Amino acid sequence: MNHMALIGKKLSHSFSKQYFDERFRAEGRTDCEYSLCEMPTVDHIRQWVVDRHVIGFNVTNPFKVDIMAHLDIVDPVASRIGAVNCVTVEDGKLVGHNTDAAAFGNTLDIASGTRALILGTGGAAAAVAYALREKGIIFRHVSRTPQHHPGAMSYAEAAEVFTDISLLVNATPIGTWPDSDRSPWPWPENFHHGMLVYDLVYNPSPTRLMRQAADHGARTTDGLAMLHRQASLSWEFYLPHLHP
């Protein structure tokens, strides 16, 4: 059996297992299984890989940066991003990849030169930033602790430039089920026509952030298409390492 998994601290919201189970059925893969594995840290990830006979795994909040210290190899794209969300096991070595950036870029249709704000500074935000750079989109990170993240703006500073923003990306987990009543943006009246609000959260959908934005005329999209795309790209990384 080929064992794959998603690791993270809290995974009850995740649709990843559903995606892979449906993929396995569609492709007639009775030799594959995908699990959701919650863990408090990634300190013992190597032993977990050995014990579970894992051939590859996905990584979600809050381990996309932490996992890098435990890998033998990080591919060039993931290294430039500074975050890993997909790991393959190759000849006993852990190899890190990033499928988030490509998935976000593939599902974002917006013109070069657009001005954007990214809420968050973690691994998902790093992937979004990489994709925006590739598309020639001007952006700033927004953080509740900007003093710890060079170049980031505070939320109050971001509110002052909001009228010039055409794209807002929520790369924080705020609003994810079961905390569905929360929104990462404190001032919904700031949203305006012509703006796209892309919330990486996909459960629930629409999120409270998306509803607030839509109420003020903004276009919205959730993170489900990105989830499916990054999972599909991860599957392409796993395929060469499946046992016959």
C-alpha positions as CSV (number, residue, x, y, z in Angstrom):
1,M,0.0,0.0,0.0
2,N,1.2,3.5,-0.9
3,H,0.6,5.8,2.1
4,M,0.2,9.6,1.7
5,A,-1.0,12.1,4.2
6,L,-1.6,15.7,5.2
7,I,0.1,16.9,8.4
8,G,-0.9,19.9,10.5
9,K,-2.0,20.9,13.9
10,K,-5.7,21.0,13.3
11,L,-7.2,19.3,10.2
12,S,-10.9,18.9,10.9
13,H,-11.6,21.5,8.2
14,S,-9.5,19.9,5.5
15,F,-10.9,18.5,2.2
16,S,-7.6,17.0,1.2
17,K,-8.5,13.4,2.0
18,Q,-11.7,13.8,0.1
19,Y,-9.9,15.1,-3.0
20,F,-7.3,12.2,-3.0
21,D,-9.9,9.5,-2.2
22,E,-11.9,10.7,-5.2
23,R,-8.8,10.8,-7.3
24,F,-7.8,7.3,-6.3
25,R,-11.2,6.0,-7.2
26,A,-11.3,7.8,-10.5
27,E,-7.9,6.3,-11.5
28,G,-8.6,2.8,-10.1
29,R,-5.8,3.1,-7.6
30,T,-6.6,0.5,-4.9
31,D,-3.0,0.5,-3.8
32,C,-3.1,4.1,-2.4
33,E,-4.5,5.7,0.7
34,Y,-4.5,9.2,2.1
35,S,-4.8,10.2,5.7
36,L,-5.1,13.3,7.8
37,C,-2.5,13.3,10.6
38,E,-2.6,15.9,13.3
39,M,0.6,16.4,15.2
40,P,1.8,19.1,17.7
41,T,5.2,19.6,16.0
42,V,7.2,18.2,13.2
43,D,10.2,17.3,15.4
44,H,9.6,13.5,14.9
45,I,8.7,13.6,11.3
46,R,11.4,11.2,10.2
47,Q,10.3,8.5,12.6
48,W,6.6,9.1,11.6
49,V,7.6,8.6,7.9
50,V,9.3,5.3,8.7
51,D,6.6,4.0,11.1
52,R,3.8,4.8,8.6
53,H,5.7,3.8,5.5
54,V,4.8,7.1,3.9
55,I,5.9,7.8,0.3
56,G,4.9,11.5,0.4
57,F,2.9,14.0,2.4
58,N,1.4,17.5,2.2
59,V,2.1,20.1,4.8
60,T,-0.4,22.7,6.1
61,N,-0.5,25.5,8.7
62,P,1.5,26.0,10.8
63,F,4.4,23.7,9.6
64,K,5.1,24.9,6.0
65,V,8.2,26.8,7.2
66,D,9.2,24.6,10.2
67,I,9.3,21.5,8.1
68,M,12.2,22.8,6.0
69,A,14.7,22.3,8.9
70,H,13.9,18.5,8.8
71,L,14.4,18.0,5.1
72,D,17.4,16.6,3.2
73,I,16.7,18.5,0.0
74,V,14.5,21.5,-0.9
75,D,13.9,22.1,-4.5
76,P,14.8,25.5,-6.0
77,V,11.3,26.9,-6.2
78,A,10.4,26.0,-2.6
79,S,13.8,27.3,-1.5
80,R,13.1,30.7,-3.1
81,I,9.6,30.8,-1.6
82,G,10.9,29.8,1.8
83,A,8.0,27.3,2.4
84,V,7.2,23.7,1.7
85,N,3.8,22.2,1.4
86,C,4.6,18.9,-0.4
87,V,7.3,16.3,0.6
88,T,8.4,13.2,-1.3
89,V,10.4,10.3,0.2
90,E,13.2,9.5,-2.2
91,D,15.7,6.7,-1.3
92,G,15.1,7.5,2.3
93,K,15.6,11.2,1.9
94,L,12.9,13.8,2.5
95,V,12.6,16.2,-0.5
96,G,10.6,19.4,-0.2
97,H,8.5,21.1,-2.9
98,N,6.0,23.9,-3.1
99,T,2.8,23.5,-5.1
100,D,0.9,26.3,-3.4
101,A,2.5,29.1,-5.5
102,A,1.8,27.5,-8.9
103,A,-1.7,26.6,-7.8
104,F,-2.4,30.2,-6.6
105,G,-1.0,31.6,-9.8
106,N,-3.0,29.2,-12.0
107,T,-6.2,30.2,-10.3
108,L,-5.7,34.0,-10.3
109,D,-6.7,36.0,-13.3
110,I,-5.7,39.6,-12.8
111,A,-3.6,42.1,-14.7
112,S,0.1,42.8,-14.2
113,G,0.7,46.0,-12.4
114,T,-2.3,45.5,-10.0
115,R,-1.7,46.7,-6.5
116,A,-2.3,44.0,-3.8
117,L,-2.3,43.3,-0.1
118,I,-1.5,39.9,1.4
119,L,-2.9,39.3,4.8
120,G,-0.4,37.2,6.7
121,T,3.3,36.4,6.6
122,G,3.4,32.6,7.0
123,G,4.1,29.8,4.5
124,A,0.9,30.3,2.5
125,A,1.6,34.1,2.3
126,A,5.1,33.4,1.0
127,A,3.7,31.2,-1.8
128,V,1.2,33.9,-2.7
129,A,4.0,36.5,-2.8
130,Y,6.1,34.4,-5.1
131,A,3.2,33.9,-7.5
132,L,2.4,37.7,-7.5
133,R,6.0,38.5,-8.3
134,E,5.9,36.1,-11.2
135,K,2.8,37.9,-12.5
136,G,4.3,41.4,-12.1
137,I,1.8,42.4,-9.4
138,I,2.8,44.9,-6.8
139,F,2.1,43.9,-3.2
140,R,2.7,44.4,0.5
141,H,2.3,42.0,3.4
142,V,-0.1,43.0,6.2
143,S,0.7,41.7,9.7
144,R,-0.6,42.2,13.2
145,T,3.1,42.2,14.3
146,P,4.8,44.2,11.5
147,Q,7.8,44.9,13.7
148,H,8.7,41.2,13.3
149,H,8.4,41.1,9.5
150,P,10.5,43.6,7.6
151,G,8.6,45.3,4.9
152,A,5.2,44.4,6.3
153,M,2.5,47.0,7.0
154,S,0.2,47.1,10.0
155,Y,-3.5,46.7,9.5
156,A,-4.0,50.4,10.3
157,E,-1.4,51.4,7.6
158,A,-3.1,49.0,5.1
159,A,-6.5,50.7,5.7
160,E,-5.0,54.0,4.7
161,V,-4.0,52.8,1.2
162,F,-7.1,50.5,0.7
163,T,-8.6,52.7,-2.0
164,D,-5.6,52.0,-4.3
165,I,-5.8,48.3,-3.8
166,S,-7.4,46.0,-6.5
167,L,-6.5,42.6,-4.9
168,L,-6.7,41.5,-1.3
169,V,-5.5,38.0,-0.5
170,N,-6.3,36.4,2.9
171,A,-3.4,34.0,3.5
172,T,-4.2,33.6,7.2
173,P,-6.4,30.8,8.6
174,I,-8.8,33.3,10.2
175,G,-12.4,32.4,9.2
176,T,-11.7,28.7,8.8
177,W,-14.3,26.3,10.2
178,P,-15.1,26.0,13.1
179,D,-14.2,29.7,13.7
180,S,-16.4,30.7,10.8
181,D,-17.7,33.9,12.3
182,R,-14.3,35.6,12.3
183,S,-13.0,37.9,9.5
184,P,-9.3,38.9,9.2
185,W,-10.2,42.4,8.0
186,P,-11.6,44.7,10.7
187,W,-13.2,47.4,8.4
188,P,-15.6,45.8,5.9
189,E,-16.7,49.3,4.7
190,N,-13.3,49.6,3.0
191,F,-14.2,47.1,0.3
192,H,-15.2,48.6,-3.0
193,H,-16.3,47.9,-6.6
194,G,-13.5,46.7,-8.8
195,M,-11.6,44.9,-6.0
196,L,-11.0,41.1,-6.0
197,V,-10.9,39.5,-2.6
198,Y,-9.3,36.0,-2.8
199,D,-9.7,34.1,0.5
200,L,-7.4,31.0,0.6
201,V,-9.9,29.6,3.2
202,Y,-12.3,27.2,1.5
203,N,-14.2,25.8,4.4
204,P,-16.7,27.4,4.9
205,S,-17.5,29.1,1.6
206,P,-18.4,31.9,1.4
207,T,-16.3,33.0,4.4
208,R,-17.3,35.9,6.5
209,L,-14.6,37.9,4.7
210,M,-16.1,37.1,1.3
211,R,-19.6,38.0,2.4
212,Q,-18.4,41.3,3.8
213,A,-16.6,42.1,0.6
214,A,-19.5,41.1,-1.7
215,D,-21.9,43.3,0.4
216,H,-19.7,46.3,-0.6
217,G,-19.5,45.4,-4.3
218,A,-16.2,43.5,-4.4
219,R,-15.7,40.3,-6.4
220,T,-14.7,37.3,-4.3
221,T,-13.3,33.8,-4.7
222,D,-12.5,31.1,-2.2
223,G,-9.5,28.7,-2.0
224,L,-11.1,25.5,-3.2
225,A,-9.8,25.7,-6.8
226,M,-6.3,26.4,-5.4
227,L,-6.6,23.4,-3.0
228,H,-7.5,21.1,-5.9
229,R,-4.8,22.5,-8.1
230,Q,-2.0,22.2,-5.5
231,A,-3.2,18.7,-4.6
232,S,-3.1,17.7,-8.3
233,L,0.4,19.1,-8.6
234,S,1.4,17.2,-5.4
235,W,0.0,13.9,-6.9
236,E,2.4,14.5,-9.9
237,F,5.3,14.6,-7.4
238,Y,4.1,11.4,-5.7
239,L,3.5,9.3,-8.8
240,P,7.1,8.4,-9.6
241,H,7.6,7.1,-6.1
242,L,4.6,4.8,-5.8
243,H,5.4,1.2,-5.1
244,P,4.2,-1.2,-7.8
